[in-house]
């Protein structure tokens, strides 16, 4: 792991814990990391060396302002001002992993096309815990590219329970006969 990414993640963890906003900052950073990772337009705009930092800051304000905590917005603006925007997805992932580890758990990142209710998240945590042999904390990321079902990642293990994956597996099974 890159020492800078780990350093940013640790600093964010320490600040969020000190402010008593760890849960909220985790959720907001994970969502932002996914947005930057998935949107080539957002990523290229925020990493454009010709765009002044104040313009990038205004974009962050428009994107997150009012919906995210002032702590999260300030931390993201700091990262952008440092020219580390391209690292936001990895910083977010590392930060959330460190936060979950601080609670002696493993992170399960679950992608779903729709938000999941608490009961479903609890069932997922139990099932993923059983499958991995670890206490698991589930963080749900709404991903509209997931068509039916979910994709879960716990560490290096990916469990793809999407409809498109089931169709692909069925197609391969039919073609291999």
C-alpha positions as CSV (number, residue, x, y, z in Angstrom):
1,X,0.0,0.0,0.0
2,X,1.2,3.5,-0.9
3,X,2.4,5.3,2.3
4,X,0.7,8.5,1.2
5,X,-2.6,6.9,0.7
6,X,-2.3,5.1,4.1
7,X,-1.2,8.4,5.7
8,X,-4.3,10.3,4.3
9,X,-6.6,7.4,5.4
10,X,-5.1,7.4,8.9
11,X,-5.4,11.1,9.3
12,X,-9.0,11.0,8.1
13,X,-9.7,8.2,10.6
14,X,-8.2,10.2,13.4
15,X,-10.0,13.4,12.6
16,X,-13.4,11.6,12.1
17,X,-13.0,9.8,15.4
18,X,-12.0,13.0,17.2
19,X,-15.0,14.8,15.9
20,X,-17.4,11.9,16.7
21,X,-18.4,11.6,13.0
22,X,-16.7,8.4,12.0
23,X,-19.8,6.6,10.7
24,X,-21.0,9.5,8.7
25,X,-17.6,10.3,7.2
26,X,-17.1,6.6,6.3
27,X,-20.3,6.5,4.4
28,X,-19.7,9.8,2.6
29,X,-16.1,9.1,1.7
30,X,-17.0,5.6,0.3
31,X,-19.8,7.2,-1.8
32,X,-17.5,9.9,-3.1
33,X,-14.7,7.4,-3.9
34,X,-17.2,5.4,-5.9
35,X,-18.4,8.5,-7.7
36,X,-14.9,9.6,-8.7
37,X,-14.0,6.0,-9.7
38,X,-17.0,5.6,-11.9
39,X,-17.3,9.1,-13.5
40,X,-14.5,9.7,-16.0
41,X,-15.8,13.2,-16.5
42,X,-15.7,14.1,-12.8
43,X,-12.3,12.5,-12.4
44,X,-10.8,14.3,-15.4
45,X,-12.3,17.6,-14.3
46,X,-11.0,17.3,-10.7
47,X,-7.5,16.2,-11.9
48,X,-7.3,18.8,-14.7
49,X,-4.0,20.7,-14.0
50,X,-5.3,23.8,-15.9
51,X,-8.4,24.1,-13.6
52,X,-7.6,26.3,-10.6
53,X,-8.0,24.8,-7.1
54,X,-10.8,27.2,-6.2
55,X,-12.9,26.0,-9.2
56,X,-12.3,22.4,-8.1
57,X,-13.3,23.4,-4.6
58,X,-16.5,24.9,-5.9
59,X,-17.3,21.6,-7.8
60,X,-16.8,19.7,-4.5
61,X,-19.1,22.1,-2.8
62,X,-21.8,21.7,-5.5
63,X,-21.4,17.9,-5.4
64,X,-21.3,17.4,-1.6
65,X,-22.4,20.6,0.0
66,X,-25.5,20.3,2.1
67,X,-25.6,16.5,1.7
68,X,-22.3,15.7,3.4
69,X,-20.8,16.8,6.7
70,X,-18.6,19.9,6.7
71,X,-15.8,17.6,8.0
72,X,-16.1,15.3,4.9
73,X,-16.3,18.3,2.5
74,X,-13.3,20.0,4.1
75,X,-11.2,16.8,4.0
76,X,-12.1,16.2,0.4
77,X,-11.2,19.8,-0.5
78,X,-7.9,19.4,1.2
79,X,-7.1,16.2,-0.8
80,X,-8.1,18.0,-4.0
81,X,-6.0,21.0,-3.1
82,X,-3.0,18.7,-2.5
83,X,-3.4,17.4,-6.1
84,X,-4.4,13.9,-4.9
85,X,-7.8,13.7,-6.5
86,X,-7.0,10.7,-8.5
87,X,-6.2,8.9,-5.2
88,X,-9.6,9.6,-3.7
89,X,-11.1,6.2,-4.5
90,X,-8.1,4.4,-2.9
91,X,-7.9,6.8,0.0
92,X,-11.6,6.3,0.7
93,X,-11.3,2.5,0.5
94,X,-8.2,2.4,2.7
95,X,-9.9,4.8,5.2
96,X,-13.0,2.7,5.5
97,X,-10.9,-0.5,5.8
98,X,-8.9,1.1,8.6
99,X,-12.1,2.3,10.4
100,X,-13.7,-1.1,10.2
101,X,-10.4,-2.8,11.3
102,X,-10.4,-0.4,14.3
103,X,-13.6,-2.1,15.3
104,X,-12.0,-5.6,14.9
105,X,-14.1,-6.4,11.8
106,X,-13.6,-6.9,8.1
107,X,-15.1,-4.6,5.5
108,X,-17.7,-6.0,3.1
109,X,-18.4,-3.5,0.3
110,X,-21.7,-4.4,-1.2
111,X,-22.9,-2.9,-4.5
112,X,-26.6,-2.9,-5.2
113,X,-28.8,-1.1,-7.7
114,X,-31.0,0.1,-4.9
115,X,-30.5,1.1,-1.3
116,X,-30.8,-1.9,1.1
117,X,-32.9,-1.9,4.3
118,X,-31.3,-2.6,7.7
119,X,-32.7,-6.2,7.9
120,X,-31.2,-7.1,4.5
121,X,-27.8,-5.6,5.5
122,X,-27.9,-7.6,8.7
123,X,-28.6,-10.9,6.8
124,X,-25.8,-10.0,4.3
125,X,-23.4,-9.4,7.2
126,X,-24.3,-12.7,8.7
127,X,-24.0,-14.6,5.4
128,X,-20.7,-12.9,4.4
129,X,-19.3,-13.5,7.9
130,X,-20.2,-17.2,7.6
131,X,-18.6,-17.4,4.1
132,X,-15.4,-15.6,5.2
133,X,-15.1,-16.7,8.8
134,X,-14.8,-13.1,9.9
135,X,-17.0,-10.6,11.7
136,X,-18.1,-8.4,8.8
137,X,-19.3,-4.9,8.6
138,X,-21.3,-4.1,5.5
139,X,-21.1,-0.8,3.6
140,X,-23.6,-0.5,0.8
141,X,-22.8,1.4,-2.3
142,X,-25.7,2.1,-4.7
143,X,-24.4,1.3,-8.2
144,X,-27.0,1.7,-11.0
145,X,-24.9,-0.5,-13.3
146,X,-25.8,-3.5,-11.1
147,X,-28.9,-5.0,-12.7
148,X,-30.6,-7.2,-10.1
149,X,-28.7,-8.8,-7.2
150,X,-25.6,-7.6,-5.5
151,X,-21.8,-7.7,-5.7
152,X,-19.9,-8.1,-2.4
153,X,-16.2,-7.7,-1.8
154,X,-14.6,-8.7,1.4
155,X,-10.8,-8.1,1.1
156,X,-9.7,-10.0,-2.0
157,X,-12.8,-12.2,-2.2
158,X,-15.6,-11.1,-4.6
159,X,-19.0,-12.7,-4.5
160,X,-21.0,-11.8,-7.6
161,X,-24.7,-12.5,-7.1
162,X,-26.0,-10.3,-9.9
163,X,-28.4,-11.3,-12.5
164,X,-25.9,-10.5,-15.3
165,X,-23.4,-12.8,-13.7
166,X,-25.9,-15.6,-13.4
167,X,-26.7,-15.3,-17.1
168,X,-23.0,-15.3,-18.0
169,X,-22.5,-18.5,-15.9
170,X,-25.5,-20.1,-17.5
171,X,-24.3,-19.2,-21.0
172,X,-20.9,-20.6,-20.3
173,X,-22.4,-23.8,-18.9
174,X,-24.6,-24.3,-22.0
175,X,-21.7,-23.5,-24.4
176,X,-19.3,-25.9,-22.6
177,X,-21.7,-28.9,-23.2
